[in-house]
Amino acid sequence: MPEPYDISIVPCEDYQPDTCRRAMAQVLEPLGGLAWVRPGMKVAIKANLVAPMAPDRAATTHPALLLALSELLVEKGATVVIGDSPGGLYTGAFVEKIYKLTGLEALERPGISLNRDFSQAQASFPEAVAAKHFQYTRYLDDADAVIDFCKLKSHGMMGMSAGAKNLFGVIPGTLKPEYHFRFPDPRDFARMLVDLNVYFKPVLTLADAVIAMEGNGPTQGTPRPMGALLAARSPHKLDLACAWLIGLERARVPTLEAALERGLIPERVEELRVAGDLAPFRVADFQKLEAPSSLLFRGKNRTAWERLRGAAVQKLLSARPQPDGEACIGCGKCAGLCPAKAIAMEEKRPRIDRSKCIRCFCCQEFCPVGAMKVHRTKIAKMLNK
């Protein structure tokens, strides 16, 4: 018997209903389709609904793909609930606004609903590497299976937002800054994200890469057509393929390094068993936001000199948030949500205290006009060339 596929990729040229339906069936078939679905099963689809933005902004999982998957699940006898906890209040009023602006409001029909249980639960996970205790969105407890449906995007802190990063949406919105403060080092934050994926065990992970987001992602970047739909049993193996598609080295994606530490992925994308061909979809000039390298002179087994040198290297090479004075509208949202309280508004302009900044890029991610940018030092730019 041939080895099962790790990942599947198919063309999906646009978001027309027929195109999405055909691509969804094709991408699932090499992974066994939906044979695991039992009549009466309740399936939760954890979408990426990061902000109240229209689907054509490429910041959120497109509703046409969510509908195509949901309809296939309903035909198998399942009921579907689609949900997420974006940044902000985890309340009905706020999330309903998200549903409306992201186009999900129109998806509801018999067998398909949007989550309206905004209660929270507490998890104890002693086996975790980082997140041994965490709060999460309780609606997932009612599901027999969880599907992770992400959007492929650049990301200031993690380099890339895809399968593993999408599970951060199980943390209720107003608690997200607290988790950034608890795990300010990108590597520790990545280990926490992998913990969430291990805990919730999504039965399937899909990536909307029909139109990805490059540049100032994950909310204010530029839509970039890629024309692909991906699926995998493992969010980490899917992410390894996604990183290759946008030209990111594994070592530049902290979640992939954290997954490799646990033996959840191979070292190289060439070791994945792929149904389909990744090469036609690779975007060589994809505009990336590379996360800090994990290959710094740090760690408990390093000498004092190596740790000091590593700290200096990190300071010289690490990206940081930088406000664009011309684009800034002075709304103060960045100062209000900064978990480290590193931003103060002076004359209606943000001023960042670099001694307090933990480089979580929450300010960049949720700036409503994209005025907070990811700034790379001149030395980092030179080395990248």
URPE-V632467 format. One record per pair of residues at least 24 apart in sequence whose ideal C-beta (glycine too) atoms are under 8 Angstrom apart, sorted by the first residue. I is the first residue (numbers start at 1). J is the second residue. Records with the same first field share a line. If there is no record, write none. Layout:
I->J / J
This chain:
3->273
4->31 / 32 / 273
5->30 / 31 / 273 / 274 / 275
6->232 / 233 / 234 / 237 / 272 / 273 / 274
7->230 / 231 / 232 / 237 / 238 / 241 / 272 / 273 / 274 / 275
8->230 / 231 / 232 / 274 / 275 / 276
9->228 / 229 / 230 / 231 / 241 / 274 / 275 / 276 / 277 / 278 / 281
10->228 / 229 / 276
11->227 / 228 / 229 / 281
12->65 / 210 / 227 / 228 / 229
13->210 / 227
14->210
15->55 / 62 / 64 / 65 / 210 / 211
16->64
17->64 / 67 / 68
20->62 / 64 / 65 / 67 / 68
21->68 / 71
23->68 / 229
24->65 / 68 / 69 / 72 / 229
25->72
27->206 / 229 / 230 / 231
28->72 / 204 / 231
30->275 / 276
31->204 / 231 / 232 / 233 / 275
34->72 / 73 / 76
36->145 / 203
37->73 / 76 / 77 / 78 / 145
38->77 / 78 / 144
39->76 / 77 / 78
40->77 / 78 / 79
41->77 / 78 / 79 / 144 / 145
42->78 / 79 / 80 / 81 / 142 / 143 / 144 / 145
43->73 / 78 / 79 / 80 / 81 / 143 / 144 / 145 / 146 / 147
44->80 / 81 / 82 / 83 / 115 / 139 / 140 / 142 / 143 / 145 / 146 / 147
45->69 / 70 / 80 / 81 / 82 / 83 / 146 / 147 / 149
46->83 / 84 / 140 / 146 / 147 / 148 / 149 / 166 / 167 / 169 / 170 / 202
47->82 / 83 / 84 / 104 / 149
48->84 / 149 / 150 / 151 / 161 / 166 / 169
49->84 / 86 / 98 / 99 / 102 / 104 / 169
50->84 / 86 / 87 / 169 / 218 / 219 / 365
51->86 / 87 / 98 / 219 / 366
52->86 / 97 / 98 / 100 / 101 / 102
53->101 / 102 / 219
54->101 / 102 / 103
55->102 / 103
56->223
57->223
58->151 / 153 / 211 / 212 / 213 / 221 / 222 / 223 / 224
59->151 / 153 / 213 / 217 / 218 / 219 / 221
60->102 / 151
61->149 / 150 / 151 / 208
62->103 / 151 / 208 / 210 / 211
63->102 / 103 / 104 / 106 / 107
65->149 / 206 / 208 / 210 / 229
66->104 / 107 / 149
67->107 / 112
69->147 / 149 / 206
70->107 / 111 / 112
71->112
74->110 / 111 / 112
78->111
79->111 / 112 / 113
80->111 / 112 / 113
81->113 / 114 / 115 / 139 / 142 / 143
82->107 / 112 / 113 / 114 / 115
83->114 / 115 / 137 / 139 / 140
84->115 / 169
85->137 / 169 / 170 / 171 / 172 / 173
86->169 / 173
87->173 / 176 / 337 / 362 / 365 / 366
88->173 / 174
89->173 / 174
90->118 / 120 / 137 / 172 / 173 / 174
91->118
92->116 / 118
94->173
115->139
117->142
120->172
123->199
125->195 / 199
127->198
128->195 / 198 / 199
129->191 / 192 / 194 / 195 / 258 / 262
130->183 / 188 / 191 / 192 / 195
131->192 / 195 / 196 / 199
134->171 / 179 / 192 / 195 / 196
135->171 / 172 / 175
136->170 / 171 / 172 / 196
137->169 / 170 / 171 / 172
140->170 / 200
145->203
146->200 / 201 / 202 / 203
147->202 / 203 / 204 / 205 / 206
148->197 / 202 / 204 / 205 / 206 / 235
149->205 / 206 / 207 / 208
150->205 / 206 / 207 / 208 / 235
151->207 / 208 / 212 / 213 / 218
152->207 / 208 / 209 / 212 / 213 / 226 / 242 / 245 / 246
153->212 / 213 / 214 / 217 / 218 / 221
154->213 / 214 / 215 / 216 / 217 / 218 / 221 / 246 / 286 / 287 / 288 / 289
155->217 / 218 / 289 / 291 / 361 / 365
156->217 / 218 / 289 / 291 / 319 / 321 / 361 / 364 / 365 / 374
157->186 / 189 / 291 / 359 / 360 / 361
158->186 / 189 / 190 / 193 / 253 / 254 / 255 / 291
159->243 / 248 / 252 / 253 / 254 / 288 / 289 / 290 / 291
160->239 / 242 / 243 / 246 / 248 / 253 / 255 / 288
161->217 / 218
162->207 / 235 / 238 / 239 / 242 / 243
163->197 / 205 / 207 / 232 / 235 / 236 / 238 / 239 / 242
164->190 / 193 / 194 / 197 / 235 / 236 / 239 / 255 / 259
165->193 / 255
166->235
167->193 / 196 / 197 / 200 / 202 / 235
168->193 / 196
170->196 / 200
171->196
176->362
177->337 / 338 / 339 / 360 / 362
178->339
180->339 / 358 / 360 / 362
181->339 / 340 / 358 / 360
184->340 / 358 / 359 / 360
186->254 / 291 / 292 / 294 / 359
187->254 / 257 / 258 / 294
189->254 / 360
190->254 / 255 / 257 / 258
191->258 / 261
193->255 / 258
194->236 / 255 / 258 / 259 / 262 / 264
197->235 / 236
198->262
202->235
203->233
204->231 / 232 / 233
205->231 / 232 / 233 / 234 / 235 / 238
206->230 / 231 / 238
207->231 / 238 / 242
209->242 / 245 / 281
212->246 / 283 / 286
214->246 / 283 / 286 / 287 / 288
215->287 / 289
216->289 / 364 / 370 / 373 / 374
217->289
218->365
219->365 / 366 / 367 / 370
220->364 / 367 / 369 / 370
221->287
222->287
224->283 / 286 / 287
226->281 / 283
227->281
228->281
234->264 / 265
236->264 / 265
237->264 / 265 / 272
239->265
240->265 / 266 / 269 / 272
241->269 / 272 / 274 / 278
243->269
244->269 / 278 / 282
245->278 / 281 / 282 / 283 / 286
246->282 / 283 / 286 / 288
247->282 / 283 / 284 / 285 / 286 / 288
248->288 / 290
251->293 / 294 / 295
252->290 / 291 / 293
253->291
254->291 / 292 / 294
257->294
289->319 / 374
290->319 / 376 / 384
291->319
292->317 / 318 / 319 / 359
293->317
316->377 / 379 / 380
317->377 / 379 / 380 / 383
318->359 / 377 / 380
319->359 / 374 / 375 / 376 / 377 / 380
320->352 / 354 / 357 / 359 / 374 / 375
321->352 / 357 / 359 / 361 / 363 / 364 / 372 / 373 / 374 / 375
322->352 / 372 / 373 / 374 / 375
323->349 / 350 / 352 / 371 / 372 / 373
324->371 / 372 / 373
325->349
327->369 / 370 / 371
328->369 / 371 / 372
329->368 / 369 / 371
331->368
333->366 / 367 / 368
334->362 / 363 / 366 / 367 / 372
337->362 / 363 / 366
338->362 / 363
